[in-house]
Structures are given as C-alpha cells and as structure tokens.
Amino acid sequence: MTGTVLTEPLLALRDLAAEWATDLRAAGAVLDRDPDAIAQFADLPAVRCMAQLLVPGEYGAEGIKVAGHRFHGMTALERTVLLEEFARGDAGAMLAAPGASMSGVLIDVLGDDEQKAWFYGRLVDRPTWTFFALTEPDAGSDANALTTSLTPGPDGDFLLNGRKRYVGNASRAGMGVVFARTAPGPLGVRAVLLDTASPGFRAEPLGMLGLRGARFCALEFDGVRIPANRVLGRHLSPTRRGMWAATLTFNRLRPGVAAIAVGIARAAHEYVRAEGGLLTGGAAAEWDQLGYRIESVRNLVHLAAMEVDAGGSRGGHLASSAKAEASRLAEDATRAACRFFGPSARWAHPLLDKLVRDARGVEFMEGAANIQKLIVFTGLLAGKVGQGESFPALNRPLGTGGLPCG
C-alpha cells in the first residue's frame, strides 16, 4: 500500500488532539456507568473541540488554531486526525460530546443559507447536542424502505409521523435531522431539520453494551410540525436532495468512523505495551505485527479521507473499504489484548473490557461490514477500484491535507 504523511499543520493538530485525549479516558469510565454525567465534563478541551467541530468559521466558530492554521473539521482528513486521537482516549466520551456531528455533514451538503445560519448559530451560541435519524425499527438504514412520512399540513408546513431507532444523543439533543418519505421511490426521500422542543417528538434511551456515552435512542414522531423552511434541499433538484445527499454524507463520514476504530485498536495495543510486562519471543513478534497492521489501516483511512475530500469517484468505495477493515482491526486488537492477560482479563482489566465492547459498537456505525463489502464489490464491478492505478487525491496538493510519499 502507498503510505501517506501529514502536513506540518496536521501533525501539530494530531499532537494537540493526543494531548487533549488524555482527559477522555477517566471521563469515559464515568460515562460508561452513567451516560448522563457528560455535563460534568463540558470544560474538557476535547469536549469543547467536538462542540465546535463541523461549524464553518464564517458562522462564528473559533475552530482550533495551531501551527498558524485554523481547523474547523470541514474536511474528512482533519476529522480522521482528530477522531483517531480522541477515540484512543475514549470513543464513548468523544461520541457523548455536543456538536454538529453527522447532522453537520448533511447540513453542509443540503442546507441553504437560512438553514445553515439557524443550525450553526445555535451551535455557536451554546454547546448543543444534535442527532441524525435515518435508521428505522423495521427497515434498518435502508433509505429506500423508509416508512416515516412527511405530509403537507393545512398551513403550508409539514407533519412528520413515524419511528426511528439507534439514534445517538437524541434524548439530550436540541435539534436534529430526520429522513422521511414524501412519495414512493428514491426521489420521495427528504431530510428535515427538527427542533426537539416541538410537540409530538419523543426520544427514549436504549440499553447499550458499548459506546454507552453516545446514548442511542428510539424516536417517535406524532404529528410533529416541520416549518416549510426546515425542509432541507429545497433549493436543489429532486435528484440531489434525497438519497444522493444521504449517500454523499455517509461517504464523507465513514473515514472518520474508521479512524475511531483505529483509535480503539491503538488504545488496546498500547495498553498491552504498558501493562503486559516485557514481551519476548513470539508474543513480541505478534504484537509488533499488530502495530504494523494498525499503521497500514491508518494509511488506508487517510487515503480514503483524501479521496473523499478530492471529490474522486472512488471516494465512497474506498471509504467503505477503510470502514470495514478498521472495524475488523478494532475487534481483533481488543480481543488479542485480552488474550495476553488470560481468562480473567476483562474482569481484572476494566479498560480492556470497555475497549472490547466499544470496538464491537463501531462495527454497527454507518453500516456493518457486510454492507461495506457490498459497496466495495459494486466498485470492483464498475472498475472504480482494484485496477492498480494511482488515486487522484495523491496527484494534487490538498492545502492543509495529507501529501503522498512512496
């Protein structure tokens, strides 16, 4: 695989994120017991960073100033750098933080000026949680099978009815994005901005084994009024405001999810180095090999982010490959770490137990491995991946993004 190197500003961003991530480890242990305790960690630098991430500077966000550059997390490569380090600290604590999160990516794709001002303005005004509601109890994340409905109301606005499930942070959110159906077929899928103070909205936290800080919820919409100016993509053609936007959003998000998995794998790898004593012989060789694998998958994640940022036609397929491989890496690394400490490892080492649970949770974020492999396979059939040619993202500079090396 071709390796990647980060520019000096991104290396400085990574170092700063690694420093901030140290506070997340203790916070993650608390949130694993009590997800509602996130408020007591609001002043941690990593939490404050997440609260402003994905908010453009023109809307008043301060961003992260380091090495003469200001980062707002608007590129996939910036997000992979930050999220890997924060997940190495604690993925659950990171996901529990307020901020634009997934909704911010969709707003960047679909929002008009008025909608962006409303959404970003609330985030800048005060730390605010958001949610992204696509998955349904009976249809999963298959947008073509959505049953949540958006129907015209008597006053020119719309009424939202239906259910969603496995939606992170919804019970603590002030606003979010909901996908619903206005008509049959892929062109009948729309996304709307919802204020959680609206009558008829209900969010119920679900029991969780891993990533408990993220507070996954079941949602119900009972005649929730959606103002006409909160329907996203109203300024775009029908082909660019439904499934197209959802697909583009997931493509942009998946390198970041893959980076979270890499961060979890690194945490497990480093824990054995720190707590497992002197590794010799076959054990040392096995752990060295795992380290090389982590580095290789990180390169794949960076390549996927660079391709997504460059707008390449293969960005989605590479992002899916990175997500599938990184999720498998996280599970393999955390289980391998437990083997070094014997049958009682998860009992005697609570951090390892948490890492195993969190790693499994990442598998189901933004599509499980079977879905990602299907996406890669369609890319192979279409000749978009696996042909041996260089990636377009590596053939031109990307400002403060990554640069290639042989």
Secondary structure, DSSP 8 states (H G I E B T S, - for coil): ---EE--HHHHHHHHHHHHHHTTHHHHHHHHHH-GGGGGGGTTSHHHHHHHHTT--GGGT---EEETTEEE-S-SHHHHHHHHHHHHHHHHHHHHHS-S-HHHHHHHHHH--HHHHHHHHHHHHHS--EEEEE--BTTTBT-GGG---EEEE-TTS-EEEEEEEEEETTGGGEEEEEEEEESSSSGGGEEEEEEETTSTTEEEEE---SS-GGG--EEEEEEEEEE-GGGBTTTTS-GGGSSHHHHHHHHHHHHHHHHHHHHHHHHHHHHHHHHHS----HHHHHHHHHHHHHHHHHHHHHHHHHHHHHHT-TTHHHHHHHHHHHHHHHHHHHHHHHHHTT-TTHHHH-HHHHHHHHHHHHHHTTTS-HHHHHHHHHHHHHTTSSSS----GGGGS--TTS-EE--
